[in-house]
């Protein structure tokens, strides 16, 4: 996913259906989020305002025309007191919207990889503070694992072992779409 993103975000914008596709995606995303018990109180009465802002931001982030001229993400979200839990919930809802729209797994992964760096700005954590957790001896955790393929293999192995373990099996025995989501989340968590 990271390699594809490096080839150009404009491809993401086109593959998601340009501005119209992203607008539709944001509608689906916030319809899911407004009923998500973990974050619905953050949305409150500002659903339309949030959808409009998210659409403009995502269009630009995913390779569309540059149109965002507002406050920083940190300033916008500061009063909401968002933490990693809320960010993860919102991103999981976005993943569900992408899946519900029929996008393939590799495209969903590319969108998740592209949007994840916004966490530092939304939560107002310094990039250095977040990177210092992942860097050791000048290498990221992903590099220490040996790259995407090796990390995916490790995640598959961990997932398979969890399904075999009677103590935690019920957390991992899910439908195929949910299994992909859990594996993707494991991968993202490690990265």
VOTIMI-24308 format. One record per residue (C-alpha): x, y, z; residue in one letter. Coordinates in steps of 0.25 Angstrom, whole numbers, plus 5000, padded with zeros to 4 digits. Last residue first. Layout:
N
XYZa/...
// end
This chain:
191
501350025048x/500949915058x/499649975060x/499449985045x/499749845043x/498749805054x/497749895048x/497849825035x/497749695041x/496449735048x/495849795036x/496249675027x/495549585038x/494349675038x/494149655023x/494349505024x/493349485035x/493949475049x/494549375059x/495649475065x/495049515078x/494449375080x/495749315079x/496349385091x/496549275102x/496349165092x/497649205085x/497549155070x/496949275065x/498049355072x/499049275065x/498449305052x/498449455055x/499849455059x/500349375047x/499549475037x/500149595045x/501549535043x/501349515028x/500849655026x/502049705033x/502949625024x/502249675012x/502249815016x/503749825019x/504849755027x/504249755041x/505349865044x/504849945033x/503449945037x/503849975051x/504550095046x/506050105045x/507050205050x/507550115062x/506150105067x/504950185061x/503550155065x/503350225078x/504250335073x/503350355061x/502150395070x/502950495078x/503650555065x/502250565058x/501850655070x/500550625075x/499350715073x/498350605073x/497850645059x/499250685054x/499850545059x/498650465054x/498750535040x/499850435037x/498850315037x/498150375025x/499050325014x/499250185020x/497750175022x/497450215007x/498450115002x/497950005010x/496550035005x/497050034991x/497749894993x/496449845000x/495549874987x/494549984988x/493149934989x/492450054995x/492249975007x/493749945008x/494050095007x/492950135017x/493450025027x/494950075026x/494450215029x/493750165041x/495050095045x/495650235043x/494650305052x/494850195063x/496350205063x/496250355064x/495350345076x/496250245083x/497450325079x/496950445087x/495950555083x/495750675092x/494650735083x/495150875086x/496450845080x/495850785067x/495950905058x/497150965064x/497950825062x/497450815048x/498050945044x/497051065041x/496551085028x/496951095013x/496650955007x/496450964992x/497650884986x/497050804975x/497050654977x/498150564981x/497550484993x/497950595003x/497250704995x/495950634993x/496050585007x/496150725013x/494950775005x/494150665008x/494450665023x/494150805024x/492750785017x/492450665025x/492850735038x/491950855035x/490750765031x/490950675044x/491050795054x/489950765063x/490650665071x/491850605064x/492650575076x/491550505084x/491450405072x/492950355075x/492950225082x/491450195080x/491550195065x/490250245060x/490750385055x/492050305050x/491350215040x/490550335033x/491850415034x/492550315026x/491450295015x/491350445013x/492850445013x/492950335002x/491850414993x/492750544994x/493950454991x/493250394979x/492850534974x/494150594976x/494950494968x/494350354967x/495150284978x/496150224967x/496350364962x/496650424976x/497550304979x/498350324966x/498550474969x/499250414982x/500450384974x/501450264972x/501750274987x/500350234990x/500550104982x/501850074990x/501150105004x/500050005000x/
// end
